[in-house]
Amino acid sequence: MGSLKEKINLRLDILQDWMESNHHLEAPGKVMDLTLEISKFWSVLNEEDKDYVQCAQHAIEEQTIWEVH
């Protein structure tokens, strides 16, 4: 098994892939569950990762298209 940081990064990478492919519009529950899994590690996330998770949760709740700028 990898380190805690590796496990968190793997989940963040999956979340990013899912958001960029707008998977959250097809499977909002599944993607929200992943954000909640990541949130368990809130105390060790950096600010950028926290912001990303919160923005993802907002997009899931609002069912908005995820656009990368």
ChimeraX attribute file (.defattr): number of C-alpha atoms within 10 A of each C-alpha:
attribute: neighborCount
match mode: 1-to-1
recipient: residues
	/A:1	5
	/A:2	8
	/A:3	8
	/A:4	11
	/A:5	12
	/A:6	11
	/A:7	13
	/A:8	19
	/A:9	15
	/A:10	14
	/A:11	16
	/A:12	19
	/A:13	12
	/A:14	14
	/A:15	22
	/A:16	15
	/A:17	12
	/A:18	17
	/A:19	20
	/A:20	14
	/A:21	13
	/A:22	20
	/A:23	17
	/A:24	24
	/A:25	19
	/A:26	11
	/A:27	12
	/A:28	17
	/A:29	13
	/A:30	11
	/A:31	22
	/A:32	20
	/A:33	12
	/A:34	17
	/A:35	20
	/A:36	13
	/A:37	14
	/A:38	21
	/A:39	17
	/A:40	11
	/A:41	13
	/A:42	14
	/A:43	8
	/A:44	13
	/A:45	17
	/A:46	9
	/A:47	10
	/A:48	9
	/A:49	16
	/A:50	17
	/A:51	12
	/A:52	15
	/A:53	23
	/A:54	14
	/A:55	13
	/A:56	22
	/A:57	20
	/A:58	13
	/A:59	19
	/A:60	24
	/A:61	14
	/A:62	10
	/A:63	14
	/A:64	13
	/A:65	15
	/A:66	18
	/A:67	9
	/A:68	6
	/A:69	3
